[in-house]
Amino acid sequence: MSPPTPRPAARVVLLDEDDRILLVRFHDPDRMATWWATPGGSLESGESHEAAARRELREETGLNVIEVGPWIWTREHLVTIKGQLYEQREQLYFARVPHFDAAATHLEEVEREFFEELRWWSLTELEVTTEELAPRDLPKLVRALLRDGLPAAPIGVGV
């Protein structure tokens, strides 16, 4: 078996004025699995993490932002896409925005296969859901952000 292919990625922890977080529901038909994660995805050739974060927000939520906030979290995990094993290394950025009606307006063909829906979640909803979240400790991580503010340096958030 060959080693996993590195796959750098950028995601955005997007909070509105009511401290709700915008999440994307993904579905992998090969694994018959669904999960909720922050908007984002892999970098294109020559693209910075920040540029990828802005592009992914535009594609997955319809939001055009000029600047994303600081890099707050790091997440590394293995993911299989179309039978190919990747070692995904994500940099998660923070952005505070006014509430808006999110819409996946510019998805690429491969993204349409995995993308199911967008939803704003309150912290209470995150803490009681039985749905799979990525990262798994997302409720605790969001609670810490709201309680303690942004970390001074990016922190590893596990799987």
Sequence and secondary structure as in RCSB ss.txt:
>XXXX:A:sequence
MSPPTPRPAARVVLLDEDDRILLVRFHDPDRMATWWATPGGSLESGESHEAAARRELREETGLNVIEVGPWIWTR
EHLVTIKGQLYEQREQLYFARVPHFDAAATHLEEVEREFFEELRWWSLTELEVTTEELAPRDLPKLVRALLRDGL
PAAPIGVGV
>XXXX:A:secstr
    EEEEEEEEEEE TTS EEEEEEEETTTTEEEEE SEEE  TT  HHHHHHHHHHHHH    S    EEEEE
EEEEEETTEEEEEEEEEEEEE         S  HHHHHHEEEEEEE HHHHHH  S EESTTHHHHHHHHHHH S
 SS EE   
